Amino acid sequence: MTQIFKTDYSQMTYNTFQVAQTGSVIEVTFDNGEVNVLSGLMIKELTKFLKEIAKEQSIRVIVFQMHIPINLTPFRQF
């Protein structure tokens, strides 16, 4: 069954998270600095995004996840 969406949400760009879409599933990956702080900008962008996808009846699942950067620098003891 082919689904037609009003918007390709994976093409939308944000400063504090990325969006991927596979069919009726949206993945939101938070990427707001090393500690993923919940900032005013993130809240503003996320609110705008959620209001936009709320209009789409075909979205069935939204997965929220956090990007965790891996620091490969060895720990140095003093």
N, C-alpha and C positions, 0 to 999 in steps of 0.2 A: 504494500500500500504506500503510495507516494504522499508525503505530507508537504503542504505548502505553508511556509512561514512568512509573515509580514516582513520580518527583518532577519538577516543573518547575524545573530548576536555575537558570533565569534569574530566578526569584522569590527566590532566596536572597540575603541581603545580607551583605556583609563590609566591614570598614573599610579594607582595603589593596588590594582589587581588585574589579572588577565581572565578572559572568558574563552571557553572552548565549548563547542556545541556538536553533539552527535545525535542526530534525529531529534527526539523530544527530551533529551537530557542536556542540561546546561551544567558545566563545571566552572566554578569561580575559584581562582587560586589567588589568595592574598599575597602580595609581594610589596610590602611597604617598609623597606629598609631591613636591616639585619634582625630586628626584634619584632617586626610586623606590628608596630604600635597602631592602635586604633585612633587615628587622627581625625580632625574636623573634615579634612579633604576626603578621607576614606568614607566617612559617614555620608557626606554629601554625594559622592560618586555612587556609593552603594544604594542610597535611597533613590537616586535618579534611575539607576539600572533596574532596581526591583519594581519601580512604578512602570517602567517601560515593558518589562516582560510580563507583568500582571495582565496586560492587554492581550497577550497571546494565549489562546485557549489550548494550543497544541503542546505546550511545555508541560511535562508530567513530573520531572524530577530536577531539583537544583542541588548540586553537590558543592559544599563549601570545604575548601582545603587550604592549607598554608604552605607556601613555598619556604622550605628550610634550606638556606645556603649552607654548603659544606665548606668548612674552613680546613684546608689540608695542610696548614702551617703547623709543624710539630710544636707541641707544648714544651716550653723551655722552663726548667726549674731553676730557681735562683739560690 
